[in-house]
Amino acid sequence: MQQAVFGRADALRRGEFRGSAGEYFGIWIVNILLTIITLGIYSAWAKVRRNRYFYGNSFVDGHSFDYHARGMQIFIGRAIVFGYIIAYNVLLTLSPIAGGILTLLMFFLLPWIVMRSLRFNARVTSYRNIRFDFVGKTWAAFVAIIFGGLIAFFSLGILAPFASRWLYRYIFNNLRYGGRAFETDPKIGALYRVWLPAFLLMVVGAAVAGLLGVMAYYSVVEGADASTDPEMHLLLGIYGALVPALVLWGVAAIFYRIGVRNVVMNATRFDTRHTLFSDLGRLRYFWIVISNLVVTVLTLSLMRPWAAVREHRYVIEHSGIVVDGELGEVVASMQNSGSAVTAEYLDLEGFDFGF
């Protein structure tokens, strides 16, 4: 047993992030200023600069990732979505029926948009000059995203692990690197084990909201004849009930997301031999997110680059791949077999819709 553990540790190639908050601050402040000056138009090019910095400083086995998207592709995708939102609001004002039709249309278009975004982001990402790809279809996206989401919602979260399993099987089982496939089959039992703490937090949040709501109701009833406005009592009671509940639900969402990530990554194999790896700590990640938020607010966002680098470094350094052999040999075998598509020769198709 110990030999198996040591063998896995020896084969594990952890991620490494070599960026710094000082370097990223220069990129971030220029992006902010140009986005403000151009009334938001430059935000598409800002995303490219940001992703190229973070991808280019994320290393596995001594080699970094690369991001090849162009700002115009992201701008066109955002312009399409923005135009749709404007058309929806105009039609909703002129004709509620037409607005409802557009809402229904978006419901059916969403899986296609997500599929295209996944394909775009995979194809503009490379490692060691070899591109990723995504071959998922729209109907499978509809089942994984819409059907799975409805199942999770109407079951009050009880069936959320099934929805998560469908979603991540759709993502990873359609992901390719140099023509070689990824595959994952996370076990429902493992997903429910990370679901249970998050669900209990949601139940506690609902109970707290209910208790505070009852207290607010009786406060309004008892103060009906007082000089203070009963409606103000009720409004404060509603906010007082919702805030702690939303905080606990937010914590539950973070716990569940990180738990699912660990389960899915550790159940994912590449080329049937190499296993992905993730050991993010839920409490540690939660502390990073909360402390980043506090620092960002207190510094009026000036420490946002530090927070972004801190979070990204933690995620990258607690991710990796357990290689069967040497990673360089894996890449060389793809190149020799002719299955690898290099960064220079793959056309950048499509637009990034922001999903």
C-alpha positions as CSV (number, residue, x, y, z in Angstrom):
1,M,0.0,0.0,0.0
2,Q,2.8,2.4,0.9
3,Q,4.6,1.6,-2.4
4,A,1.4,2.5,-4.3
5,V,1.1,5.8,-2.5
6,F,4.8,6.7,-3.0
7,G,4.5,5.7,-6.7
8,R,1.5,8.0,-7.1
9,A,3.4,10.8,-5.4
10,D,6.4,10.3,-7.6
11,A,4.3,10.4,-10.7
12,L,2.3,13.5,-9.6
13,R,3.0,16.7,-11.5
14,R,1.6,19.5,-9.5
15,G,0.8,22.8,-11.1
16,E,2.9,25.9,-10.4
17,F,2.0,29.6,-10.7
18,R,5.0,31.9,-11.3
19,G,3.2,35.2,-11.5
20,S,3.2,38.0,-8.9
21,A,0.7,40.6,-7.7
22,G,3.1,43.4,-8.7
23,E,3.3,42.2,-12.3
24,Y,-0.4,41.7,-12.6
25,F,-1.2,45.1,-11.0
26,G,0.4,46.8,-14.1
27,I,-1.8,44.8,-16.4
28,W,-4.9,45.2,-14.3
29,I,-4.7,49.0,-13.8
30,V,-4.2,49.6,-17.6
31,N,-7.2,47.3,-18.3
32,I,-9.3,49.2,-15.9
33,L,-8.4,52.7,-17.2
34,L,-8.8,51.7,-20.9
35,T,-12.1,50.0,-20.2
36,I,-13.4,53.2,-18.5
37,I,-12.1,55.4,-21.2
38,T,-13.7,53.3,-24.0
39,L,-17.0,52.9,-22.0
40,G,-16.5,49.2,-21.6
41,I,-15.5,48.3,-25.2
42,Y,-11.9,47.5,-24.2
43,S,-13.0,44.9,-21.7
44,A,-12.9,42.2,-24.4
45,W,-9.2,43.0,-25.0
46,A,-8.6,43.3,-21.3
47,K,-9.9,39.8,-20.8
48,V,-7.3,38.5,-23.4
49,R,-4.5,40.3,-21.6
50,R,-5.6,39.0,-18.3
51,N,-6.0,35.4,-19.5
52,R,-2.7,35.4,-21.3
53,Y,-0.9,36.5,-18.1
54,F,-2.5,33.9,-15.9
55,Y,-2.3,31.1,-18.5
56,G,1.3,32.0,-19.3
57,N,2.3,31.8,-15.7
58,S,0.6,28.5,-15.0
59,F,3.1,25.7,-15.3
60,V,2.9,21.9,-15.3
61,D,6.1,19.9,-15.5
62,G,8.1,23.1,-16.3
63,H,5.8,24.1,-19.3
64,S,3.1,26.8,-19.3
65,F,-0.3,27.1,-20.9
66,D,-1.0,29.6,-23.6
67,Y,-4.2,31.6,-24.5
68,H,-4.7,32.4,-28.2
69,A,-8.0,34.2,-28.3
70,R,-8.3,37.6,-29.9
71,G,-10.1,40.6,-28.4
72,M,-12.4,41.0,-31.4
73,Q,-13.7,37.5,-31.0
74,I,-14.7,38.2,-27.4
75,F,-16.1,41.6,-28.3
76,I,-18.3,40.2,-31.1
77,G,-19.7,37.5,-28.7
78,R,-20.4,40.1,-26.0
79,A,-22.0,42.4,-28.6
80,I,-24.4,39.7,-29.7
81,V,-25.4,39.0,-26.1
82,F,-25.8,42.7,-25.3
83,G,-27.9,43.2,-28.5
84,Y,-30.1,40.3,-27.5
85,I,-30.6,41.8,-24.0
86,I,-31.6,45.2,-25.5
87,A,-34.0,43.6,-28.0
88,Y,-35.5,41.6,-25.1
89,N,-36.1,44.7,-22.9
90,V,-37.5,46.7,-25.9
91,L,-39.9,43.9,-26.9
92,L,-40.9,43.3,-23.3
93,T,-41.9,46.9,-23.0
94,L,-43.8,47.0,-26.3
95,S,-45.3,43.5,-26.1
96,P,-45.0,41.2,-23.1
97,I,-45.9,38.2,-25.3
98,A,-42.9,38.9,-27.6
99,G,-40.7,39.3,-24.6
100,G,-41.9,36.0,-23.2
101,I,-41.1,34.4,-26.6
102,L,-37.5,35.7,-26.5
103,T,-37.2,34.4,-22.9
104,L,-38.3,31.0,-24.1
105,L,-35.9,31.2,-27.0
106,M,-33.0,32.0,-24.7
107,F,-33.9,28.9,-22.7
108,F,-33.4,26.7,-25.8
109,L,-30.4,28.7,-27.0
110,L,-28.5,28.5,-23.7
111,P,-27.2,24.9,-24.2
112,W,-25.9,25.9,-27.7
113,I,-24.2,29.0,-26.4
114,V,-22.6,27.1,-23.6
115,M,-21.4,24.4,-26.0
116,R,-19.9,27.0,-28.3
117,S,-18.2,28.8,-25.5
118,L,-16.7,25.5,-24.2
119,R,-15.4,24.7,-27.7
120,F,-14.0,28.2,-28.2
121,N,-12.2,28.3,-24.8
122,A,-10.8,24.8,-25.4
123,R,-9.5,25.7,-28.9
124,V,-7.8,28.9,-27.8
125,T,-5.9,27.1,-25.0
126,S,-2.7,25.2,-25.6
127,Y,0.0,23.4,-23.6
128,R,3.4,22.8,-25.1
129,N,2.1,24.2,-28.4
130,I,-0.6,21.6,-28.7
131,R,-4.3,22.7,-28.6
132,F,-7.2,21.5,-26.6
133,D,-10.6,20.9,-28.3
134,F,-14.2,20.3,-27.3
135,V,-16.5,18.0,-29.3
136,G,-19.7,18.1,-27.3
137,K,-23.1,18.5,-29.0
138,T,-26.0,20.8,-28.3
139,W,-28.6,18.1,-27.3
140,A,-26.2,16.6,-24.7
141,A,-25.6,20.1,-23.4
142,F,-29.4,20.6,-23.0
143,V,-29.7,17.4,-21.0
144,A,-26.6,18.2,-18.8
145,I,-27.4,21.9,-18.2
146,I,-31.2,22.5,-18.6
147,F,-32.6,19.1,-17.5
148,G,-29.9,18.7,-14.8
149,G,-30.5,22.2,-13.5
150,L,-34.3,21.6,-13.3
151,I,-33.8,18.3,-11.5
152,A,-31.6,20.0,-8.9
153,F,-33.9,23.0,-8.5
154,F,-37.2,21.1,-8.1
155,S,-35.7,18.5,-5.8
156,L,-34.6,21.4,-3.5
157,G,-30.9,20.4,-4.1
158,I,-31.3,16.8,-3.0
159,L,-30.6,15.5,-6.5
160,A,-27.8,18.1,-7.2
161,P,-25.0,15.4,-7.2
162,F,-26.8,13.8,-10.2
163,A,-26.9,17.1,-12.0
164,S,-23.2,17.7,-11.2
165,R,-22.3,14.3,-12.6
166,W,-24.2,14.9,-15.8
167,L,-22.6,18.3,-16.3
168,Y,-19.0,17.3,-15.7
169,R,-19.3,14.1,-17.7
170,Y,-20.5,16.3,-20.6
171,I,-17.6,18.6,-20.1
172,F,-14.7,16.2,-19.6
173,N,-15.9,13.3,-21.8
174,N,-16.0,15.7,-24.8
175,L,-12.6,17.4,-24.0
176,R,-9.6,16.6,-26.2
177,Y,-5.9,17.4,-26.0
178,G,-4.0,16.8,-29.2
179,G,-6.7,14.4,-30.4
180,R,-6.5,12.3,-27.2
181,A,-9.6,12.1,-25.1
182,F,-10.4,12.8,-21.4
183,E,-12.9,10.7,-19.6
184,T,-14.6,10.9,-16.2
185,D,-17.1,8.9,-14.3
186,P,-17.4,10.5,-10.8
187,K,-19.2,8.2,-8.4
188,I,-22.6,9.3,-7.0
189,G,-21.6,8.2,-3.5
190,A,-18.5,10.4,-3.5
191,L,-20.5,13.3,-4.8
192,Y,-23.1,12.9,-2.0
193,R,-20.3,12.8,0.6
194,V,-19.3,16.3,-0.4
195,W,-22.9,17.4,-0.9
196,L,-24.0,16.5,2.6
197,P,-22.1,19.3,4.5
198,A,-23.3,21.9,1.9
199,F,-26.9,20.7,2.2
200,L,-26.8,20.9,6.0
201,L,-25.5,24.5,5.8
202,M,-28.4,25.3,3.4
203,V,-30.9,23.7,5.9
204,V,-29.4,25.8,8.7
205,G,-29.6,28.9,6.6
206,A,-33.3,28.2,5.8
207,A,-34.0,27.6,9.5
208,V,-32.3,30.8,10.5
209,A,-34.2,32.8,7.9
210,G,-37.5,31.2,9.1
211,L,-36.8,31.9,12.8
212,L,-35.8,35.5,12.1
213,G,-38.8,35.9,9.8
214,V,-41.2,34.8,12.6
215,M,-39.5,37.2,15.0
216,A,-39.9,40.0,12.6
217,Y,-43.6,39.2,12.1
218,Y,-44.3,39.3,15.8
219,S,-42.3,42.5,16.1
220,V,-44.5,44.1,13.5
221,V,-47.7,42.8,15.2
222,E,-46.6,44.0,18.6
223,G,-45.5,47.4,17.3
224,A,-48.6,48.0,15.2
225,D,-49.8,50.8,17.5
226,A,-46.4,52.3,18.1
227,S,-45.2,55.5,16.5
228,T,-42.8,53.6,14.2
229,D,-43.9,52.5,10.8
230,P,-44.9,48.8,10.8
231,E,-43.9,48.5,7.1
232,M,-40.4,49.6,8.1
233,H,-40.3,46.9,10.8
234,L,-41.4,44.3,8.2
235,L,-38.8,45.4,5.7
236,L,-36.0,45.4,8.2
237,G,-37.2,41.9,9.4
238,I,-37.1,40.6,5.8
239,Y,-33.6,41.9,5.3
240,G,-32.5,40.6,8.7
241,A,-33.8,37.1,7.8
242,L,-32.4,37.0,4.3
243,V,-28.9,38.3,4.9
244,P,-27.7,35.5,7.2
245,A,-29.5,32.9,5.1
246,L,-27.8,34.1,1.9
247,V,-24.4,34.1,3.6
248,L,-24.8,30.5,4.7
249,W,-26.1,29.5,1.3
250,G,-23.0,31.2,-0.3
251,V,-20.7,29.2,2.1
252,A,-22.6,26.0,1.1
253,A,-22.2,26.8,-2.6
254,I,-18.4,27.2,-2.2
255,F,-18.1,24.0,-0.1
256,Y,-20.1,22.1,-2.7
257,R,-18.3,23.5,-5.7
258,I,-14.8,22.7,-4.3
259,G,-15.9,19.3,-3.1
260,V,-17.3,18.4,-6.5
261,R,-14.1,19.7,-8.2
262,N,-11.9,17.4,-6.2
263,V,-14.2,14.4,-6.8
264,V,-14.5,15.0,-10.6
265,M,-10.8,15.8,-11.2
266,N,-9.6,12.8,-9.3
267,A,-12.0,10.6,-11.3
268,T,-10.8,12.0,-14.7
269,R,-8.3,10.2,-16.9
270,F,-6.5,11.4,-20.0
271,D,-5.7,9.0,-22.8
272,T,-7.0,6.2,-20.5
273,R,-3.7,6.3,-18.5
274,H,-3.0,9.6,-16.8
275,T,-5.3,10.8,-13.9
276,L,-6.0,14.4,-13.1
277,F,-5.5,15.5,-9.5
278,S,-7.1,18.0,-7.1
279,D,-6.8,18.4,-3.4
280,L,-8.3,21.8,-2.7
281,G,-9.2,22.3,1.0
282,R,-12.7,23.6,1.3
283,L,-12.1,25.6,4.5
284,R,-8.8,27.0,3.2
285,Y,-10.4,28.0,-0.1
286,F,-13.3,29.6,1.7
287,W,-10.9,31.6,3.9
288,I,-9.1,32.8,0.8
289,V,-12.3,33.9,-0.9
290,I,-13.6,35.7,2.2
291,S,-10.4,37.4,3.1
292,N,-9.8,38.4,-0.5
293,L,-13.3,40.0,-0.5
294,V,-12.6,41.9,2.7
295,V,-9.2,43.2,1.6
296,T,-10.6,44.2,-1.8
297,V,-13.5,46.2,-0.3
298,L,-11.3,47.9,2.4
299,T,-8.7,49.0,-0.3
300,L,-11.4,50.2,-2.7
301,S,-10.3,47.4,-5.1
302,L,-6.7,48.4,-5.3
303,M,-5.7,45.0,-3.8
304,R,-7.8,43.1,-6.3
305,P,-4.7,42.0,-8.3
306,W,-3.2,40.6,-5.1
307,A,-6.4,38.8,-4.3
308,A,-6.7,37.3,-7.9
309,V,-3.1,36.1,-7.9
310,R,-3.5,34.6,-4.4
311,E,-6.6,32.6,-5.3
312,H,-5.3,31.5,-8.7
313,R,-2.0,30.4,-7.2
314,Y,-3.8,28.3,-4.6
315,V,-6.0,26.6,-7.2
316,I,-3.1,25.9,-9.6
317,E,-0.8,24.5,-6.9
318,H,-3.4,22.2,-5.6
319,S,-4.1,20.7,-9.1
320,G,-2.1,18.4,-11.2
321,I,-1.8,15.2,-13.2
322,V,-0.6,11.7,-12.2
323,V,1.4,10.7,-15.2
324,D,1.9,7.1,-16.3
325,G,5.5,7.5,-17.6
326,E,6.9,10.9,-18.4
327,L,4.8,13.8,-19.6
328,G,7.3,14.7,-22.2
329,E,7.0,11.2,-23.7
330,V,3.3,11.6,-23.8
331,V,3.5,14.8,-25.8
332,A,6.1,13.3,-28.1
333,S,4.0,10.3,-28.8
334,M,1.1,12.5,-29.8
335,Q,3.3,14.5,-32.1
336,N,4.8,11.4,-33.7
337,S,1.3,9.8,-34.2
338,G,0.2,13.0,-36.0
339,S,-2.8,13.4,-33.7
340,A,-1.5,16.7,-32.2
341,V,-2.7,19.9,-33.7
342,T,-0.2,22.7,-33.0
343,A,-1.0,26.2,-32.0
344,E,0.1,27.7,-35.3
345,Y,-2.1,25.7,-37.6
346,L,-5.5,25.5,-35.8
347,D,-7.9,28.2,-37.0
348,L,-9.6,30.2,-34.2
349,E,-13.3,29.8,-35.0
350,G,-16.3,31.2,-33.2
351,F,-16.8,33.8,-30.5
352,D,-16.7,33.8,-26.7
353,F,-20.2,34.4,-25.4
354,G,-18.8,34.7,-21.8
355,F,-20.2,31.4,-20.5
